[in-house]
Amino acid sequence: MKKEIPNQNLEKWEQTLRADAHLSIDTKRGGARAGAGRKAKDYVKTVVNLRPEAREKLEALAAGGTLSEAANKLLLG
């Protein structure tokens, strides 16, 4: 059952503000210019808790690279 909102006796400026309120709620995508904003990434940020022994092995596998590269190499082959 839909409730009716009682008349709120708004002043003219309040009515104008309320009429345009939905415009500020819309989801904004990117910036003012075409192509502005955050670019899509080809990875997902993930947190993994490792035991110290597992971290040492991952660091050894990385061999100067990043741990993320080593984990991708290990998991994807």
C-alpha positions in Angstrom: 0.0 0.0 0.0 1.5 3.3 -1.1 1.6 6.1 1.5 0.7 9.6 0.5 2.9 12.4 1.6 1.0 15.2 3.2 1.2 18.7 1.7 4.4 20.3 3.1 3.6 23.9 2.2 7.0 24.4 0.6 8.2 27.8 -0.5 8.8 28.4 -4.2 12.6 27.9 -3.9 12.2 24.7 -2.0 9.9 23.3 -4.7 12.4 24.1 -7.4 15.2 22.5 -5.3 13.1 19.4 -4.8 12.1 19.2 -8.5 15.8 19.0 -9.5 17.0 16.8 -6.6 16.9 13.6 -8.7 19.6 15.0 -11.1 22.2 14.9 -8.4 21.4 11.3 -7.4 22.2 9.9 -10.9 25.4 7.8 -11.0 28.2 9.8 -12.5 30.6 8.0 -14.9 33.9 9.4 -15.8 34.7 13.1 -15.8 33.4 16.1 -17.8 35.4 15.1 -20.9 34.9 12.0 -23.0 37.2 9.2 -21.8 38.0 10.9 -18.5 37.9 8.9 -15.3 39.4 5.7 -14.1 40.4 3.3 -16.8 39.5 -0.4 -16.5 42.2 -2.7 -15.2 42.9 -6.3 -16.2 43.4 -7.5 -12.7 41.4 -7.6 -9.4 42.9 -6.4 -6.2 43.0 -9.3 -3.7 44.4 -9.8 -0.3 45.8 -13.2 0.6 47.1 -14.2 4.0 50.2 -16.4 3.8 52.3 -18.3 6.4 55.8 -17.0 6.5 57.1 -20.1 4.8 54.8 -19.7 1.9 55.8 -16.0 1.6 59.4 -17.0 1.4 58.7 -19.4 -1.4 56.7 -16.8 -3.3 59.5 -14.3 -2.9 62.0 -16.8 -4.2 59.8 -17.5 -7.2 59.5 -13.7 -7.8 63.3 -13.4 -8.1 63.4 -9.6 -8.4 59.9 -9.2 -9.8 56.7 -8.5 -7.9 54.9 -10.9 -5.7 51.8 -10.4 -7.9 53.7 -11.5 -11.0 55.0 -14.5 -9.1 51.6 -15.5 -7.9 50.1 -15.2 -11.5 53.0 -17.2 -12.8 52.4 -19.9 -10.2 48.7 -20.1 -10.6 48.3 -19.7 -14.3 51.4 -21.6 -15.4 
